[in-house]
Amino acid sequence: MSQAISQTQIKISGFALTRPRLSPMLVVIVLMSLLSLLFVWTRIHAISLEYEVSRLERDLRVQTQQVNELSLEVAFLSRDERIEILARSELGLRDPVPGQIVRVE
């Protein structure tokens, strides 16, 4: 019985009207849906990568600033005048007397 219904044709003045086949149309709809989902996924992935790149650039700027600050601190702490003052005040060091210096040849 179902074959009789699916094979029914309507003829109007010599023009045959048949029921359209759904399988090719369904395939086209599924393919278009998959392509649309693929496009949306790639855009979402690209946007998330842009956010990650932005975050990494911000972290790089912060780290570069910290390196510059630490370089300035090293330069300040390694000054000869500062080291001499610390050696005299905290360690109790003093200038050598003339008899303490021995030259080795």
C-alpha positions as CSV (number, residue, x, y, z in Angstrom):
1,M,0.0,0.0,0.0
2,S,2.8,2.4,0.8
3,Q,4.3,1.8,-2.6
4,A,1.1,2.7,-4.2
5,I,1.0,6.0,-2.4
6,S,4.6,6.9,-3.1
7,Q,4.3,6.2,-6.8
8,T,1.2,8.3,-7.2
9,Q,1.5,10.9,-10.0
10,I,-0.8,13.8,-10.8
11,K,-1.3,14.7,-14.4
12,I,-2.7,18.0,-15.4
13,S,-3.0,18.6,-19.1
14,G,-0.1,16.4,-20.0
15,F,2.2,17.8,-17.3
16,A,3.1,15.1,-14.7
17,L,3.5,16.3,-11.1
18,T,5.4,13.9,-8.8
19,R,6.2,14.0,-5.2
20,P,9.7,15.4,-4.8
21,R,12.4,13.1,-3.5
22,L,13.5,14.1,0.0
23,S,16.8,12.3,0.1
24,P,18.9,14.6,-2.2
25,M,17.4,17.6,-0.4
26,L,18.1,16.1,3.0
27,V,21.7,15.5,2.0
28,V,22.1,19.1,0.8
29,I,20.5,20.4,4.1
30,V,22.8,18.2,6.2
31,L,25.9,19.3,4.2
32,M,25.0,22.9,4.5
33,S,24.4,22.5,8.3
34,L,27.8,20.8,8.7
35,L,29.5,23.5,6.7
36,S,27.8,26.2,8.8
37,L,28.8,24.5,12.0
38,L,32.4,24.1,10.8
39,F,32.5,27.8,9.9
40,V,31.1,28.8,13.4
41,W,33.5,26.5,15.2
42,T,36.5,28.0,13.3
43,R,35.4,31.5,14.1
44,I,35.0,30.7,17.8
45,H,38.4,28.9,17.8
46,A,40.0,31.9,16.1
47,I,38.5,34.4,18.6
48,S,39.7,32.2,21.6
49,L,43.2,32.2,20.0
50,E,43.1,35.9,19.7
51,Y,42.2,36.3,23.4
52,E,45.0,33.9,24.3
53,V,47.5,35.9,22.2
54,S,46.4,39.1,23.8
55,R,46.9,37.6,27.3
56,L,50.3,36.3,26.4
57,E,51.4,39.7,25.0
58,R,50.2,41.3,28.2
59,D,52.2,38.8,30.3
60,L,55.2,39.4,28.1
61,R,55.0,43.2,28.7
62,V,54.7,42.5,32.5
63,Q,57.7,40.2,32.5
64,T,59.8,42.6,30.4
65,Q,59.0,45.4,32.9
66,Q,60.0,43.1,35.8
67,V,63.3,42.3,34.0
68,N,64.0,46.0,33.5
69,E,63.2,46.7,37.2
70,L,65.5,43.9,38.4
71,S,68.3,45.1,36.1
72,L,68.1,48.5,37.7
73,E,68.1,46.9,41.2
74,V,71.2,44.9,40.3
75,A,72.9,48.0,39.1
76,F,72.0,49.8,42.3
77,L,73.1,47.0,44.6
78,S,76.4,46.3,42.9
79,R,77.8,49.8,43.1
80,D,81.3,49.9,44.6
81,E,80.5,52.8,47.0
82,R,77.6,50.8,48.5
83,I,79.6,47.6,48.8
84,E,82.4,49.5,50.6
85,I,80.0,51.1,53.0
86,L,78.5,47.7,53.8
87,A,81.9,46.1,54.2
88,R,83.0,48.8,56.7
89,S,79.8,49.1,58.7
90,E,78.4,45.6,58.8
91,L,81.4,43.4,58.3
92,G,83.9,45.5,60.2
93,L,86.5,45.5,57.3
94,R,89.1,48.2,57.1
95,D,91.9,49.4,54.8
96,P,95.0,47.2,55.0
97,V,98.1,48.6,56.7
98,P,101.3,48.7,54.6
99,G,102.8,45.5,56.1
100,Q,99.7,43.4,55.2
101,I,100.1,43.6,51.5
102,V,102.4,41.0,50.0
103,R,103.1,40.8,46.3
104,V,103.6,37.3,44.9
105,E,105.6,37.1,41.7
